[in-house]
Amino acid sequence: MNRNNTFAFLMAVLMLWSGRAAAQTVDTSLFYMPISLDEVIVSARQRGFNVPEFIQAIKEDTTFYKAFKTMRLRTYNAENNIAAYNKKGGVQATLNSETKQIFRDGCRTMRVLEETATGDFYDRKGGYNYFTAELFAGLFFTKGTVCNDNNIVRGSLDRELSGKNRIEKSKVQLKMLMFNPGSSIPGLPFIGNKVGIFDPEVAKMYDFKLTAQQKNGEEAYCFEAIPKPEYAKKVVINRFVTWFRPSDYSIISRDYSLSYDALGYDFDVVMHVDLRQIGKELLPSFISYKGNWKVVTKARERVNFTASFSY
């Protein structure tokens, strides 16, 4: 989410205590964002767990995007599956491949170990017929030899917007939606400010919950932002759920869905990402994406993909 230190947190807590560990609601921010807590979190608060500190960490989190940048500095194998669908739901193009990224001496290259493509996935020149596939390739495929990558995250997406043409800016904005969900996106018509769920005018449209759950075989704190019923048709982010490791607040997994319908374009996207601790580093292990979107001058795309990574 990579938010600036815009909002100072109030330490005052609205206590709803009845003499035992019970569900509570606390006000934690300058704009009094209420957060519902389950019994386990309430009990953790009794032992010193600081809810405002945790929410501040969520707002400023950069580990999610950093995990994706760090994978460019590692050797790994990937299984990639992309499918494009027609308006009746039939498959019209696919790509199934296994690739290996090799990182050596500060540079990365990629080998295609196996690949099968069907339909009109590629054009006659070997390029991608689908913008979503082009975005996927830009994130996870390497052409030739690429050197001097880094995993510095603060401000990097904002810098990528500078000097780009419309198509390249669109790619960066999509990356912002993927890697910084919940943060405002500059230059995105009509919706740029509507995805900043921690901004006061957007936050008031959501219910927030913090619960203790099991996720991918380990204990986790689960933070959810769900639109209030009266705002369900006015928001862009329909679901935002992140599971954090209690020991260091690093992200274990994230689910989110976004949709919008405006003059000129519309989209409906659902994503799921799992991260895995490899040594001292957090790295992506699985991604799934389901997207349906339309932009003026472009044909509608209904493209799903999954990618699994082993290091």
Buried (B, 14 or more C-beta within 10 A) or exposed (E): BBBEEEBEBEEEBEEEEEEEBEEBBBBBBEBBBBBBBBBBBBBBBEEEBBBBEBBBBBBBBBBBBBBBBBBBBBEBBBBBBBBBBEEEEEEBBBBBBBBBBBBEEEBBBBEEEEEEEEBEBBEEEEEBBBBBBBBBBBBBBBEEEBEEBEBEBEEBBEEBBEEBEEEEBBBBBBBBBBBBBBBBBEEBEEBBBBBBBBBBEBBEBBBBBBBBBEBEEEBBBBBBBBBEEEEEEEBBBBEBBBBBBBEEBBBBBBBBBBBBEEEEBBBBBBBBBBBBBBEEBBBBBBBBBBBBBBBEEEEEBBBBBBBBBEB
